[in-house]
Amino acid sequence: MILGSLIDLGCPSEYLESIFNALPNFTHKKQKIIQCSDRKIHGIIALNLAFSLPGDQPTQPDTCRSFRDILNLLDNASIPSAIRIRAAGIFNCLADAEGAVHEMDPLSVHFHEIGALDSILDIVGIAAAVEWFHPDAIFAWPPPVGRGITASLHGPIPLPAPATVNLLRGVTVRFIDMEGELTTPTGAAVLKFLVAGTRPPSDLIIEATGYGCGSKTFENWPNLFRSILCEVPDKLDHEIVYVLETDVDDMSPEDWDTACKSLLDAGALDANLTAKHMKKGRPGMQLQVIVQSTHLYSVQNALFIHTPTIGVRYYPVTRVILPRHTRKIQTSFGEVRIKEVILPNGSKRFKPEMDDLSHFARLTGRPITDLRREIERTRLKENGE
């Protein structure tokens, strides 16, 4: 269903065919593997995906592939490393979950149905499709889980399946009062590995939508998976950003510079410190970080890694952005970048880049105030003022 939605979203099936045919000893080269058809689910047209597979696939525990076998297969596949790493990561999530259920070494876990070729194609195909779209981030609403009993090679097991429960540990889910498996272990592993968070960024432009459907039919549930491709607007007069805050009283002052630089490298727009008087009379610092929604989780992770904090507050705020651009002007001492902004009344304000000013101050031995005056005279002359 996930792969079907990504094909319906725009990922070319020919591209996926080339990836599948690069898997060693798995498919007949040049064979058309992907079979797509339209199916109407509660009035919605969705893509029904099936694989045309050569021969019988293993289904018994002694013939199914282990996680080690699948890693070897991926290592020997002539596919881009990004796809190989992503597919291996999804399988690793599955192996850890199944290993915990059966008290086994994850490398020795036999995936049974998951190890069959069609399931390997599902996971490799999803990894390849994500690489084709190359999104900045992937978000998903909490996955639904049903109730009841389902069959497995070990016998009847409760729903959600034990492996699914392990995979979704720590993840927000929706418990649906309905008989049936609404999220499978494979689907849970894909979401666990790929999804950056359950709260999508705000103020997005929807570019395309894709629907994939499953073979089961539920009377009161649309058995669909929907993928939505969105773009962040290039320019916004008003932009929603996030403020991350944390208070720290056990960090060496000399470490803060490296921590703030790491946050900026992770995508933060700004990072600043404010001295605080904290509990037990200890002096501390409040770190406040401003970040766009698409980098929220990468900055959040960097904050946990590069500071000793164990908790972070974050909330959305609106900021107003003046139109601005950077250009270069030629002065007697060299080329300098200046940033110009347009004020609400139509007038312009400019500021030279401090790095350029510092460079030329050292190079010429002149004070920065003199350099600023010359830049202002040059800019006025250029504008005929």
matplotlib code that plots the C-alpha trace (Angstrom):
import matplotlib.pyplot as plt

x = [0.0, 2.8, 4.8, 1.6, 0.9, 4.4, 4.0, 0.6, 2.3, 4.7, 7.6, 8.1, 7.6, 10.3, 12.8, 11.7, 12.0, 15.6, 16.3, 14.5, 16.5, 19.7, 19.0, 21.2, 19.7, 16.2, 14.4, 14.7, 16.6, 14.5, 11.3, 8.4, 7.9, 5.5, 1.8, -0.4, -4.1, -6.8, -9.2, -12.0, -12.1, -15.2, -15.4, -11.6, -9.4, -6.3, -3.4, -3.4, 0.1, 1.2, 4.4, 4.9, 7.4, 9.3, 8.7, 7.6, 8.8, 9.9, 7.3, 8.6, 10.9, 13.7, 13.7, 12.8, 15.6, 17.3, 18.2, 21.8, 20.8, 18.9, 21.9, 24.1, 21.6, 21.6, 25.4, 25.7, 23.0, 24.1, 21.9, 22.8, 24.2, 21.4, 18.8, 20.8, 21.3, 17.6, 16.3, 18.8, 17.6, 14.0, 14.9, 17.0, 14.0, 12.0, 14.9, 15.2, 11.4, 11.1, 14.2, 12.7, 9.5, 11.2, 14.3, 16.7, 19.8, 18.4, 20.9, 19.5, 15.8, 13.9, 11.4, 9.0, 6.5, 8.6, 11.6, 9.6, 10.6, 7.5, 8.1, 11.7, 10.6, 8.2, 10.9, 13.6, 11.0, 9.9, 13.6, 14.1, 11.0, 11.9, 15.4, 13.7, 11.6, 14.5, 12.4, 13.8, 11.7, 8.9, 6.0, 3.1, 0.0, -0.2, -0.7, -4.0, -4.0, -6.9, -7.8, -8.5, -6.6, -4.6, -2.8, 1.0, 3.4, 3.7, 0.0, -2.8, -1.4, -3.2, -3.6, -1.7, 0.9, 3.7, 6.3, 4.1, 3.8, 7.6, 8.2, 5.7, 7.0, 7.5, 5.4, 1.9, -0.7, -4.5, -6.3, -9.3, -12.2, -12.2, -11.4, -8.4, -4.7, -4.6, -0.8, 1.5, 5.0, 6.4, 4.4, 5.3, 9.0, 8.8, 7.2, 9.6, 12.7, 11.6, 9.3, 10.8, 7.7, 3.9, 3.4, 3.8, 5.1, 2.5, 2.0, 2.8, 1.8, 0.3, 1.9, 0.5, -1.4, -1.0, -3.3, -2.3, -4.8, -4.7, -6.4, -8.7, -12.0, -13.4, -17.0, -16.3, -12.6, -11.0, -8.1, -5.9, -2.5, -2.2, 1.0, 1.0, 3.9, 4.3, 6.6, 7.6, 6.8, 9.9, 8.9, 6.5, 5.7, 4.6, 6.3, 5.6, 8.8, 9.4, 11.2, 13.1, 14.1, 15.9, 17.6, 21.0, 23.1, 25.7, 27.6, 31.0, 30.8, 33.5, 31.4, 28.5, 30.2, 30.6, 27.0, 25.5, 27.5, 26.3, 22.7, 23.2, 24.8, 21.7, 19.5, 18.7, 18.1, 19.4, 20.7, 21.2, 21.9, 20.4, 21.9, 19.4, 19.3, 18.2, 17.1, 19.4, 21.0, 22.9, 23.8, 22.7, 21.8, 18.6, 19.2, 16.7, 16.8, 14.7, 14.1, 11.9, 9.5, 11.5, 14.5, 12.7, 13.6, 17.2, 17.9, 16.1, 18.3, 21.4, 20.4, 20.2, 23.5, 25.5, 24.2, 23.5, 19.8, 17.2, 14.2, 13.3, 10.3, 9.1, 6.2, 5.3, 5.6, 4.9, 7.7, 7.4, 10.1, 11.1, 12.0, 15.8, 18.6, 22.4, 24.5, 28.1, 29.6, 33.1, 35.0, 38.6, 39.7, 37.8, 34.5, 32.1, 28.8, 25.9, 22.4, 19.6, 16.0, 12.9, 11.0, 7.1, 7.3, 9.3, 12.6, 15.7, 18.1, 21.5, 24.2, 27.6, 28.6, 30.6, 33.0, 33.9, 34.4, 36.7, 38.7, 39.4, 40.0, 42.8, 44.1, 44.2, 44.7, 41.8, 39.1, 35.8, 33.9, 36.0, 35.2, 31.5, 31.5, 33.2, 30.7, 27.8, 29.3, 29.8, 26.3, 24.8, 26.8, 25.7, 22.0, 22.5, 21.7]
y = [0.0, 2.4, 1.6, 1.8, 5.3, 6.4, 5.2, 6.9, 10.0, 10.1, 7.7, 6.0, 2.3, 2.0, 3.4, 0.8, -2.0, -1.1, -1.2, -4.6, -6.0, -5.1, -7.4, -10.5, -13.9, -12.7, -11.8, -12.7, -9.7, -7.5, -9.1, -6.8, -7.2, -4.4, -4.9, -1.8, -1.5, 1.0, 0.0, 2.0, 2.1, 3.8, 6.0, 6.8, 5.6, 4.0, 2.1, -1.6, -2.9, -6.5, -8.2, -10.8, -13.1, -16.0, -19.4, -20.3, -18.2, -19.6, -19.6, -22.2, -21.2, -23.5, -21.9, -18.3, -15.7, -14.5, -10.9, -11.8, -13.3, -10.1, -7.9, -10.0, -9.7, -5.9, -5.7, -7.6, -5.5, -3.1, -0.3, 3.2, 3.1, 5.5, 2.9, 0.0, 1.8, 2.9, -0.7, -2.2, 0.2, -0.8, -4.5, -3.8, -2.3, -5.5, -7.7, -6.0, -6.2, -9.8, -10.7, -9.1, -11.1, -14.5, -13.8, -14.3, -12.5, -10.1, -11.3, -14.9, -13.8, -15.6, -13.2, -15.9, -14.0, -10.8, -12.8, -13.7, -11.9, -9.8, -8.3, -7.6, -5.9, -3.8, -2.6, -2.0, -0.4, 2.0, 2.9, 3.5, 5.6, 7.8, 8.3, 9.3, 11.9, 12.9, 14.8, 17.1, 15.3, 12.7, 13.1, 10.8, 11.0, 8.4, 5.0, 3.1, -0.3, -2.6, -5.5, -9.2, -12.4, -13.1, -16.3, -16.6, -19.5, -19.7, -20.0, -17.4, -14.2, -11.0, -7.8, -5.5, -8.1, -8.4, -7.2, -4.2, -3.3, -3.4, -1.3, 1.3, 1.6, 5.2, 6.3, 7.8, 5.5, 5.5, 2.5, 1.8, -0.2, -2.5, -6.1, -6.4, -5.7, -2.0, -1.6, -4.6, -5.1, -4.1, -0.9, -0.1, -0.6, 1.7, 4.4, 3.9, 4.3, 6.9, 9.3, 12.4, 13.1, 13.0, 16.7, 17.9, 21.5, 24.2, 26.4, 23.9, 23.8, 20.5, 19.5, 15.9, 13.1, 9.4, 6.5, 2.9, 0.3, -3.1, -6.4, -6.5, -4.7, -3.2, -2.0, 1.0, 1.6, 2.8, 0.4, 3.1, 4.6, 8.2, 10.0, 13.8, 15.6, 19.2, 22.1, 24.8, 28.3, 30.1, 33.4, 34.3, 37.7, 35.8, 32.6, 30.0, 28.9, 27.0, 28.2, 25.5, 26.3, 24.5, 25.4, 24.0, 24.5, 21.7, 22.6, 24.1, 27.6, 27.0, 24.2, 26.5, 27.9, 24.5, 23.5, 26.6, 26.1, 22.5, 23.7, 26.2, 23.4, 21.3, 24.0, 26.4, 30.0, 31.4, 30.2, 32.5, 32.2, 34.1, 33.8, 32.5, 32.0, 28.4, 26.2, 25.5, 28.9, 27.6, 29.9, 28.5, 29.4, 29.3, 28.3, 29.5, 28.2, 29.4, 26.9, 26.3, 23.4, 21.3, 21.3, 21.0, 17.4, 17.5, 20.6, 19.0, 15.9, 18.0, 19.8, 16.6, 15.4, 18.6, 19.7, 17.7, 18.7, 15.9, 17.9, 20.6, 22.9, 23.9, 26.0, 27.6, 31.4, 33.7, 35.9, 38.7, 38.8, 41.9, 41.3, 41.2, 40.3, 40.2, 41.9, 42.9, 46.4, 47.4, 49.7, 51.1, 48.3, 45.4, 43.8, 43.8, 42.0, 44.1, 42.9, 45.2, 45.0, 46.9, 48.6, 48.8, 52.4, 51.3, 52.7, 50.5, 49.8, 48.1, 46.5, 45.3, 41.7, 41.8, 39.0, 41.2, 44.3, 42.4, 40.9, 44.3, 46.0, 43.5, 43.7, 47.5, 48.5, 50.9, 51.0, 49.4, 52.7, 54.2, 51.2, 51.5, 55.2, 54.5, 51.7, 54.0, 56.7, 54.0, 52.7, 56.2, 57.0, 53.8, 54.7, 58.3, 59.7]
z = [0.0, 0.8, -2.3, -4.4, -3.0, -3.9, -7.5, -7.7, -6.3, -9.2, -8.7, -12.1, -12.1, -14.8, -12.3, -9.7, -12.2, -12.8, -9.0, -8.7, -11.6, -9.9, -7.0, -7.4, -8.3, -7.5, -10.7, -14.3, -15.8, -18.0, -16.6, -15.9, -12.2, -11.2, -12.0, -11.4, -11.7, -10.5, -7.8, -6.3, -2.5, -1.1, -4.2, -4.2, -7.1, -5.7, -7.2, -6.5, -6.7, -7.3, -8.2, -11.0, -9.3, -10.9, -9.3, -5.7, -2.9, 0.5, 3.2, 5.8, 8.7, 7.5, 4.0, 4.8, 4.7, 7.9, 8.5, 7.8, 4.4, 3.5, 4.5, 2.3, -0.6, -0.2, 0.0, -3.3, -5.1, -7.7, -6.3, -5.0, -1.4, -0.1, -1.1, 0.3, 3.6, 3.9, 3.1, 5.6, 8.2, 7.8, 7.9, 11.0, 12.8, 11.9, 13.1, 16.4, 17.0, 16.0, 18.0, 21.1, 20.6, 20.1, 22.3, 19.4, 18.0, 15.4, 12.8, 13.1, 12.9, 10.1, 8.7, 7.3, 5.2, 5.4, 4.0, 0.9, -2.3, -2.6, 0.9, 0.1, -3.1, -1.0, 1.3, -1.3, -3.5, -0.8, 0.0, -3.7, -4.1, -1.2, -2.8, -6.1, -4.3, -2.1, 0.5, 3.1, 5.7, 6.0, 8.5, 9.3, 11.5, 14.3, 12.7, 13.4, 15.1, 15.3, 17.5, 17.2, 16.3, 13.2, 12.0, 11.8, 11.2, 15.0, 15.5, 16.3, 17.7, 19.1, 17.2, 17.0, 16.3, 19.0, 16.5, 15.6, 19.3, 19.7, 16.6, 17.7, 21.3, 22.1, 19.0, 19.3, 17.8, 17.3, 18.8, 16.5, 17.8, 14.8, 14.0, 11.7, 11.2, 10.2, 10.6, 9.8, 11.2, 7.8, 7.6, 11.2, 10.4, 7.4, 9.5, 12.4, 10.2, 7.8, 9.7, 11.3, 13.4, 13.7, 13.4, 9.8, 9.3, 8.8, 5.8, 3.1, -0.5, -1.7, -4.9, -5.5, -3.8, -4.2, -3.0, -2.5, -1.6, 0.1, -0.9, 2.2, 2.3, 5.5, 5.7, 8.0, 7.1, 3.9, 3.4, 1.8, 2.3, 1.2, 0.5, 0.0, -1.6, -0.3, -0.9, 1.6, 0.1, -1.1, 0.3, 3.1, 4.6, 7.7, 8.5, 11.2, 12.9, 16.1, 19.3, 21.2, 24.8, 27.5, 30.8, 31.6, 34.8, 34.4, 31.2, 30.9, 29.5, 27.0, 25.4, 24.5, 21.4, 19.8, 20.8, 19.2, 16.0, 15.9, 16.2, 13.3, 11.2, 11.9, 10.4, 13.2, 12.1, 15.4, 18.8, 21.8, 25.5, 28.5, 32.0, 34.6, 38.3, 38.7, 41.5, 44.5, 43.8, 40.8, 37.9, 34.5, 31.0, 29.0, 25.4, 22.9, 19.3, 16.3, 13.6, 10.6, 10.7, 8.2, 10.5, 13.8, 14.5, 13.3, 15.5, 18.4, 18.1, 17.8, 21.0, 22.9, 21.5, 22.1, 25.5, 28.7, 28.8, 29.2, 28.1, 25.5, 25.2, 21.8, 20.4, 17.2, 16.7, 13.8, 12.5, 10.0, 7.3, 5.4, 1.7, 1.5, -0.8, -0.8, -3.4, -3.8, -4.3, -5.4, -3.1, -3.1, -0.7, -2.4, -3.0, -0.1, 0.3, 1.6, 2.7, 1.7, 3.1, 1.9, 4.7, 4.7, 3.5, 0.4, 1.6, 1.8, 4.6, 4.2, 6.3, 5.2, 6.0, 9.2, 8.0, 5.0, 7.2, 9.6, 6.7, 5.1, 8.5, 9.1, 5.5, 5.3, 9.0, 8.8, 11.5, 10.7, 11.1, 8.2, 6.0, 6.7, 5.8, 2.4, 1.7, 2.4, 0.1, -2.7, -2.3, -2.5, -5.6, -7.2, -6.5, -7.7, -4.3]

ax = plt.figure().add_subplot(projection="3d")
ax.plot(x, y, z, "-o")
ax.set_aspect("equal")
plt.show()
